[in-house]
Amino acid sequence: MTRRPVRDRFSLPPFPSGWFSLAGSGELAPGQVRPLHRFGQDLVLFRTRSGQARVLDAACPHLGAHLGIGGAVEGNTIECPFHGWRFDGAGRCVYAPLARSLPRASLRSWPVEEVNGRILVWHHPEGAEPDWHVPQFPEYGNPDWLPFQQAQHWEMRTHCQELGENAMDAAHFPHIHRQQTAAMETRGLEIDGAHLTHRTWQTLAFFGLLKKIYGDVAGPLDCTLHGLGLVVNRAQVRTKIDMAYCYPFYITPIDDERIDVVSMLSVRRFAVPGLARALLYKARAEGRKTIEQDIPIWEHKQFRPRPRLSDADGPIPAFRSWSAQFYPEAVAAAQRSHDGGRRLEALSPDPARARV
């Protein structure tokens, strides 16, 4: 079956505002340089000798060389491989060999933060500065939890909003993911600006032995979104042994056709040696299976601005109303237009159905 381009299947702008992951902190040592293509643009990520991660537009303003291809870190600057011009973390040219006077040249510098072991970059289609931040996870660096490790890495042909919406869609879990989830029930939705938490209760199907001994294996699953670039799943499995895991998914647009998805995973420790790692391996395997069941659907589905929903579907309308804040250019364009109401359909479903 021919797969239609994402831009033809989704009426949403491809690059929402927010914080998005570029790499793991441990993947970039001082002095290292990485070329990247994200948000449809060429970028260069580097770490200064003093340890700060920096992101600049990649094309040198001099004659256009890619700073990430052959560029080198010199102190706290990056040096162009073509003529040796150097740029600081703010994107300013601070050195140009052979020039009698310093050229008035600069590059766009992107806001960067490192939190929870990831390097995050701020993207805003209109260039606005960050007005919210990703918090540190209580599990990160906590001695009661195993250190976070990368679980999976995918490149998908879909829109980055799909993974967040998928966490709202309670009805699809026992249908597509029946090997994992026997039932899921929405228990509440909490919204705090750019942060949203969908609280659910799930009955699990894959702990067969525990189910035989203790009956239903169930517990809370909270899906917390920090913008559209990070979905954090926190689950507890309550039997005679109380198990818990934290499973973040970092979603970053590559271009208007592809997204990059990296998952991390941590499990709470137990007094029994090896039990936490056994649960980690099980959660990682089930997580991979679950996402890879969704990918063929995401890569072929048509986005419906006003879907026909049932009362079992979960808080999809409220999620879409919340997500509209991350498309400022689309909202502004719709408000300027005489048919703005119709243009906003993809961003804000029927308000009467979108109440939390």
C-alpha positions as CSV (number, residue, x, y, z in Angstrom):
1,M,0.0,0.0,0.0
2,T,1.3,3.4,-0.9
3,R,1.9,5.7,2.1
4,R,0.6,9.2,1.6
5,P,3.0,12.0,2.7
6,V,2.4,13.3,6.3
7,R,1.8,16.8,5.0
8,D,-1.2,15.5,3.1
9,R,-2.6,13.5,6.0
10,F,-2.3,16.2,8.7
11,S,-3.7,19.7,8.7
12,L,-1.5,20.6,11.7
13,P,1.6,22.7,11.4
14,P,4.6,20.2,11.4
15,F,6.7,22.0,14.0
16,P,5.0,23.0,17.3
17,S,6.6,25.2,19.9
18,G,8.2,23.6,23.0
19,W,11.2,21.7,24.3
20,F,12.6,18.9,22.2
21,S,15.4,16.4,22.7
22,L,18.5,16.4,20.5
23,A,20.7,13.9,22.3
24,G,21.6,12.3,25.6
25,S,23.9,14.3,27.8
26,G,26.4,11.5,28.0
27,E,26.5,11.3,24.2
28,L,28.2,14.7,23.8
29,A,31.6,15.1,25.6
30,P,33.4,18.5,25.9
31,G,34.9,19.4,22.5
32,Q,32.5,17.2,20.5
33,V,30.4,18.4,17.5
34,R,27.3,16.8,16.0
35,P,25.5,17.8,12.8
36,L,21.7,17.6,13.1
37,H,18.7,18.1,10.9
38,R,15.7,19.0,13.0
39,F,12.5,21.1,12.4
40,G,13.4,21.1,8.7
41,Q,16.7,22.9,9.4
42,D,20.4,22.1,9.6
43,L,21.8,22.6,13.1
44,V,25.1,22.1,14.8
45,L,25.2,20.8,18.4
46,F,28.5,21.1,20.3
47,R,29.8,21.1,23.8
48,T,32.3,23.7,24.8
49,R,35.5,22.9,26.6
50,S,33.9,24.3,29.8
51,G,31.0,21.9,29.4
52,Q,28.0,23.8,28.1
53,A,25.9,22.3,25.3
54,R,25.2,24.8,22.5
55,V,23.0,24.8,19.4
56,L,23.4,27.1,16.4
57,D,22.2,27.3,12.9
58,A,24.7,25.2,10.9
59,A,25.4,27.4,7.8
60,C,28.3,29.8,8.4
61,P,27.2,33.3,7.6
62,H,30.5,33.8,5.7
63,L,30.2,31.4,2.7
64,G,27.8,28.8,4.0
65,A,30.0,26.0,5.2
66,H,28.2,23.5,7.5
67,L,29.8,24.0,11.0
68,G,28.9,20.5,12.0
69,I,30.8,18.9,9.1
70,G,34.4,19.3,9.9
71,G,33.9,22.1,12.4
72,A,35.9,22.0,15.7
73,V,35.4,23.3,19.2
74,E,38.1,25.8,20.2
75,G,37.7,26.7,23.8
76,N,34.1,27.9,24.2
77,T,33.6,28.6,20.4
78,I,33.0,26.5,17.3
79,E,35.4,27.0,14.4
80,C,34.2,26.9,10.8
81,P,36.1,24.2,8.8
82,F,36.3,26.5,5.7
83,H,38.0,29.7,6.8
84,G,38.5,29.3,10.6
85,W,35.9,31.9,11.7
86,R,34.8,31.2,15.2
87,F,31.4,31.7,16.8
88,D,30.5,31.7,20.5
89,G,27.5,30.1,22.1
90,A,25.4,33.1,21.4
91,G,26.2,32.8,17.7
92,R,28.5,35.9,17.4
93,C,31.6,35.8,15.3
94,V,34.5,36.4,17.8
95,Y,37.5,35.6,15.6
96,A,38.3,35.7,11.9
97,P,41.9,34.9,10.9
98,L,43.5,37.2,8.3
99,A,40.7,39.8,8.7
100,R,41.9,43.3,9.7
101,S,38.6,44.0,11.5
102,L,36.1,41.5,13.0
103,P,33.3,40.8,10.6
104,R,29.8,41.8,11.8
105,A,28.4,38.3,11.4
106,S,26.3,36.0,13.6
107,L,24.2,32.8,13.6
108,R,21.0,32.0,15.3
109,S,21.6,30.6,18.8
110,W,18.9,28.2,20.1
111,P,18.0,28.0,23.8
112,V,19.3,24.8,25.3
113,E,18.7,23.1,28.7
114,E,20.0,19.8,30.1
115,V,17.6,18.0,32.4
116,N,17.0,14.3,33.2
117,G,20.1,13.3,31.2
118,R,18.9,14.8,27.9
119,I,19.9,17.9,25.9
120,L,16.8,19.8,25.1
121,V,16.4,22.6,22.6
122,W,13.6,25.2,22.5
123,H,11.8,25.6,19.3
124,H,9.3,28.4,18.6
125,P,8.1,29.2,15.1
126,E,8.0,32.9,15.8
127,G,11.3,33.0,17.7
128,A,9.8,33.7,21.2
129,E,11.9,32.9,24.2
130,P,11.0,29.9,26.5
131,D,8.1,30.6,28.9
132,W,8.0,27.2,30.5
133,H,10.5,24.4,31.4
134,V,10.7,20.6,31.6
135,P,11.0,19.7,35.3
136,Q,13.5,17.2,36.7
137,F,11.9,13.8,37.2
138,P,11.7,12.7,40.9
139,E,13.0,9.4,39.8
140,Y,16.2,10.8,38.1
141,G,19.2,10.4,40.3
142,N,17.1,8.8,43.0
143,P,19.0,6.0,44.7
144,D,15.7,4.1,45.1
145,W,15.5,3.8,41.3
146,L,17.7,2.2,38.7
147,P,19.6,4.8,36.5
148,F,17.7,5.7,33.4
149,Q,18.8,3.9,30.3
150,Q,17.8,4.2,26.6
151,A,15.2,1.7,25.8
152,Q,14.3,2.3,22.1
153,H,15.0,4.6,19.2
154,W,12.7,5.0,16.2
155,E,12.3,7.2,13.2
156,M,8.6,7.4,12.2
157,R,6.6,9.1,9.4
158,T,3.9,10.8,11.4
159,H,3.2,14.0,13.3
160,C,4.7,14.5,16.7
161,Q,1.2,15.2,18.2
162,E,0.2,11.6,17.5
163,L,2.1,10.1,20.4
164,G,0.6,12.5,22.9
165,E,-2.9,11.9,21.6
166,N,-2.2,8.1,21.7
167,A,-1.8,8.5,25.5
168,M,-5.3,9.9,25.7
169,D,-6.9,7.2,23.7
170,A,-7.9,4.7,26.4
171,A,-10.1,2.6,24.1
172,H,-7.3,1.4,21.8
173,F,-5.2,-0.2,24.5
174,P,-7.3,-3.3,25.1
175,H,-7.9,-3.7,21.4
176,I,-4.5,-3.2,19.7
177,H,-2.4,-4.0,22.8
178,R,-4.5,-6.8,24.3
179,Q,-1.3,-8.8,25.0
180,Q,-0.4,-6.1,27.5
181,T,-3.6,-4.3,28.6
182,A,-6.8,-6.1,29.4
183,A,-8.6,-2.9,30.3
184,M,-8.0,0.8,30.8
185,E,-10.1,3.4,32.5
186,T,-9.7,7.2,32.6
187,R,-9.6,8.4,36.2
188,G,-9.0,12.2,35.5
189,L,-7.2,14.8,33.5
190,E,-5.0,17.6,35.0
191,I,-3.8,20.6,33.1
192,D,-1.2,23.1,34.3
193,G,-0.2,25.4,31.4
194,A,2.1,23.4,29.1
195,H,1.9,20.3,31.3
196,L,-0.9,17.7,31.1
197,T,-1.5,14.5,33.0
198,H,-4.0,11.8,32.0
199,R,-4.6,9.6,35.0
200,T,-5.8,6.0,34.2
201,W,-6.2,2.6,35.8
202,Q,-5.0,-0.4,33.8
203,T,-5.5,-4.1,34.2
204,L,-2.5,-5.9,32.8
205,A,-2.5,-9.1,30.8
206,F,1.2,-10.0,30.5
207,F,2.0,-11.0,34.1
208,G,0.4,-14.5,33.7
209,L,2.0,-16.2,36.7
210,L,1.2,-13.3,39.1
211,K,-2.4,-13.3,37.9
212,K,-2.7,-17.0,38.6
213,I,-1.4,-16.5,42.1
214,Y,-3.0,-13.1,43.1
215,G,-5.8,-12.5,40.7
216,D,-6.0,-9.3,38.6
217,V,-2.7,-7.5,38.1
218,A,-3.6,-3.9,38.0
219,G,-2.5,-0.4,39.0
220,P,-2.4,3.3,38.1
221,L,-0.8,4.6,34.9
222,D,-0.2,8.3,34.7
223,C,0.7,9.8,31.3
224,T,2.3,13.2,31.7
225,L,3.0,15.5,28.7
226,H,5.4,18.4,28.9
227,G,4.5,20.1,25.6
228,L,4.3,17.9,22.6
229,G,8.0,16.8,22.8
230,L,7.9,14.6,25.9
231,V,5.4,12.0,27.1
232,V,6.2,10.4,30.5
233,N,4.5,7.2,31.5
234,R,4.5,6.3,35.2
235,A,3.0,3.0,36.1
236,Q,2.6,0.9,39.3
237,V,1.8,-2.8,39.2
238,R,0.1,-3.7,42.5
239,T,0.2,-7.3,43.6
240,K,1.9,-8.7,46.7
241,I,5.0,-6.9,45.3
242,D,4.5,-3.2,44.5
243,M,6.4,-2.6,41.2
244,A,6.8,0.8,39.5
245,Y,8.5,2.1,36.4
246,C,9.0,5.5,34.7
247,Y,9.1,5.4,30.8
248,P,9.7,8.8,29.1
249,F,9.3,9.2,25.3
250,Y,11.1,12.1,23.7
251,I,9.6,13.2,20.3
252,T,11.4,15.6,18.0
253,P,10.4,16.6,14.4
254,I,13.1,16.0,11.9
255,D,11.2,17.6,8.9
256,D,7.6,17.8,7.8
257,E,7.6,14.0,7.1
258,R,9.6,12.3,9.9
259,I,9.9,12.4,13.7
260,D,12.6,11.1,15.9
261,V,11.5,9.1,19.0
262,V,13.8,8.1,21.9
263,S,12.5,6.2,24.9
264,M,14.2,6.0,28.3
265,L,13.3,3.7,31.2
266,S,13.9,3.4,34.9
267,V,12.4,0.9,37.5
268,R,12.1,1.3,41.2
269,R,14.5,-1.0,43.1
270,F,13.5,-4.0,45.2
271,A,15.1,-5.6,48.2
272,V,15.3,-8.9,46.2
273,P,18.5,-8.7,44.1
274,G,17.9,-8.8,40.3
275,L,14.1,-8.3,40.5
276,A,14.2,-4.7,39.4
277,R,16.3,-5.5,36.3
278,A,14.0,-8.4,35.4
279,L,11.1,-6.0,35.5
280,L,13.1,-3.4,33.5
281,Y,13.7,-6.0,30.7
282,K,10.1,-7.0,30.7
283,A,8.8,-3.4,30.6
284,R,11.3,-2.6,27.8
285,A,10.2,-5.5,25.7
286,E,6.5,-4.8,26.2
287,G,7.1,-1.1,25.5
288,R,8.8,-1.9,22.2
289,K,6.0,-4.3,21.2
290,T,3.3,-1.7,22.1
291,I,4.8,1.1,20.1
292,E,5.6,-1.0,17.1
293,Q,2.0,-2.1,17.0
294,D,1.0,1.6,16.8
295,I,3.6,2.7,14.2
296,P,1.8,1.2,11.1
297,I,-1.4,3.0,12.1
298,W,0.3,6.3,12.8
299,E,2.2,6.1,9.4
300,H,-1.0,5.7,7.4
301,K,-3.9,7.3,9.4
302,Q,-5.7,10.5,8.3
303,F,-5.9,13.2,10.9
304,R,-9.6,14.0,11.6
305,P,-10.0,17.6,12.8
306,R,-13.5,16.8,14.2
307,P,-13.5,13.1,14.9
308,R,-16.7,11.1,15.7
309,L,-15.9,10.0,19.2
310,S,-17.6,7.6,21.6
311,D,-17.8,7.9,25.4
312,A,-15.1,5.2,25.7
313,D,-12.4,7.1,23.8
314,G,-10.8,9.1,26.6
315,P,-10.1,12.9,26.8
316,I,-9.1,13.5,23.2
317,P,-11.1,16.7,22.7
318,A,-9.6,18.2,25.9
319,F,-6.1,17.2,24.8
320,R,-6.5,18.8,21.4
321,S,-7.8,22.1,22.9
322,W,-4.7,22.0,25.2
323,S,-2.4,21.3,22.3
324,A,-3.5,24.4,20.4
325,Q,-1.2,26.6,22.5
326,F,1.8,25.0,20.8
327,Y,0.8,26.3,17.3
328,P,1.0,30.0,17.8
329,E,1.5,30.9,14.1
330,A,-1.6,28.8,13.1
331,V,-3.8,30.4,15.8
332,A,-2.7,33.9,14.8
333,A,-3.3,33.2,11.1
334,A,-6.7,31.8,11.8
335,Q,-7.6,34.8,14.0
336,R,-6.6,37.2,11.2
337,S,-8.6,35.2,8.6
338,H,-12.3,35.7,7.9
339,D,-12.7,31.9,8.0
340,G,-10.6,31.5,11.1
341,G,-13.2,29.4,12.8
342,R,-12.8,26.7,10.2
343,R,-9.0,26.9,10.2
344,L,-8.9,26.4,13.9
345,E,-10.9,23.2,13.7
346,A,-7.7,21.1,13.6
347,L,-6.4,22.8,16.7
348,S,-9.5,23.3,18.9
349,P,-12.4,20.8,18.7
350,D,-15.9,21.6,19.8
351,P,-15.4,23.5,23.1
352,A,-18.5,21.9,24.6
353,R,-16.8,18.5,24.3
354,A,-13.3,19.7,25.4
355,R,-14.0,20.4,29.0
356,V,-11.7,18.7,31.5
